[in-house]
Amino acid sequence: MEKLILLFEEFILKAIVMTETMMARDFSEEIDFDHFTGNRERLFNVIEKISEQINWDEVSVEKKTELNRQIEFIKKLDEKLLTKLQEHREEIRSEIEKTVRQKDNIKGYNLSDVK
């Protein structure tokens, strides 16, 4: 049982590191979000499978508390990551709107009238 708990904790820590790494990235660079979300989904599937095999009644209250604290930390990181992604999406939307406006402004020029 102890090995499963250690394995569970190891994968929880991997999820934390993975999320923190993504948070530290500069979203203006090219990022493969499909790769990140796919890996993360697989990681959480493994965590779920391990969790199903653990008899939680045999786990000490202190250990449960620590694991719950780590899971709550992942949830907070997720909220921060979602906020950062939404901000990045708004920046991109704004840039696209600006580009479209500039394109429309350029269309309005009649270069044949310029001497």
C-alpha positions as CSV (number, residue, x, y, z in Angstrom):
1,M,0.0,0.0,0.0
2,E,2.8,2.4,0.9
3,K,4.3,2.0,-2.6
4,L,1.0,3.0,-4.2
5,I,0.8,6.1,-2.0
6,L,4.4,7.1,-2.9
7,L,3.6,6.5,-6.6
8,F,0.4,8.6,-6.2
9,E,2.4,11.4,-4.6
10,E,5.1,11.2,-7.3
11,F,2.5,11.6,-10.1
12,I,0.8,14.5,-8.2
13,L,4.2,16.2,-8.0
14,K,4.7,15.6,-11.7
15,A,1.4,17.3,-12.4
16,I,2.4,20.3,-10.3
17,V,5.8,20.6,-12.1
18,M,4.1,20.2,-15.5
19,T,1.6,23.0,-14.7
20,E,4.2,25.3,-13.3
21,T,6.4,24.8,-16.3
22,M,3.6,25.7,-18.6
23,M,2.8,28.8,-16.5
24,A,6.4,30.0,-16.8
25,R,6.3,29.8,-20.6
26,D,6.0,32.8,-22.8
27,F,2.7,32.3,-24.7
28,S,3.9,34.6,-27.4
29,E,6.3,31.8,-28.5
30,E,5.0,28.8,-30.3
31,I,3.6,26.3,-27.8
32,D,2.1,22.9,-28.6
33,F,-0.9,23.1,-26.3
34,D,-2.2,19.8,-27.7
35,H,0.9,18.0,-26.5
36,F,0.6,19.6,-23.1
37,T,-3.1,18.8,-22.6
38,G,-2.6,15.3,-24.0
39,N,0.2,14.6,-21.6
40,R,-1.6,16.1,-18.7
41,E,-4.8,14.1,-19.4
42,R,-2.7,10.9,-19.5
43,L,-1.0,11.9,-16.2
44,F,-4.4,12.4,-14.5
45,N,-5.7,9.1,-15.8
46,V,-2.7,7.4,-14.2
47,I,-3.3,9.3,-11.0
48,E,-7.0,8.2,-11.0
49,K,-6.0,4.5,-11.6
50,I,-3.5,4.6,-8.8
51,S,-6.1,6.3,-6.5
52,E,-8.6,3.6,-7.2
53,Q,-6.2,0.9,-6.0
54,I,-5.4,2.7,-2.7
55,N,-7.4,1.7,0.4
56,W,-7.8,5.2,1.7
57,D,-9.0,4.0,5.1
58,E,-5.5,2.7,5.8
59,V,-3.8,6.0,4.9
60,S,-2.9,8.2,7.8
61,V,-4.8,11.5,8.3
62,E,-1.6,13.4,8.0
63,K,-0.8,11.9,4.6
64,K,-4.3,12.4,3.3
65,T,-4.1,16.0,4.4
66,E,-0.8,16.5,2.6
67,L,-2.1,14.9,-0.6
68,N,-5.3,17.0,-0.4
69,R,-3.1,20.1,0.0
70,Q,-1.2,19.2,-3.1
71,I,-4.3,18.6,-5.1
72,E,-5.7,21.9,-4.0
73,F,-2.5,23.5,-5.1
74,I,-2.9,22.0,-8.6
75,K,-6.4,23.4,-8.7
76,K,-5.1,26.9,-7.9
77,L,-2.4,26.5,-10.5
78,D,-5.1,25.5,-13.0
79,E,-7.0,28.7,-12.2
80,K,-3.9,30.8,-12.8
81,L,-3.1,29.0,-16.0
82,L,-6.7,29.5,-17.3
83,T,-6.5,33.2,-16.5
84,K,-3.1,33.5,-18.3
85,L,-4.6,31.6,-21.3
86,Q,-7.6,33.9,-21.4
87,E,-5.4,37.0,-21.2
88,H,-3.3,35.6,-24.1
89,R,-6.4,34.9,-26.1
90,E,-7.6,38.5,-25.6
91,E,-4.2,39.8,-26.7
92,I,-4.3,37.7,-29.9
93,R,-7.9,38.8,-30.5
94,S,-6.9,42.4,-30.1
95,E,-3.9,42.0,-32.5
96,I,-6.2,40.3,-35.1
97,E,-8.7,43.2,-34.9
98,K,-5.9,45.7,-35.3
99,T,-4.5,43.9,-38.3
100,V,-7.9,43.7,-39.9
101,R,-8.5,47.5,-39.3
102,Q,-5.1,48.3,-40.8
103,K,-5.9,46.1,-43.9
104,D,-9.2,47.9,-44.3
105,N,-7.5,51.3,-44.0
106,I,-5.0,50.3,-46.7
107,K,-7.7,49.1,-49.0
108,G,-9.2,52.6,-48.9
109,Y,-6.2,54.2,-50.5
110,N,-6.4,54.7,-54.3
111,L,-2.8,54.6,-55.4
112,S,-3.7,55.5,-59.0
113,D,-4.4,59.0,-57.9
114,V,-0.9,59.5,-56.4
115,K,1.5,61.3,-58.8
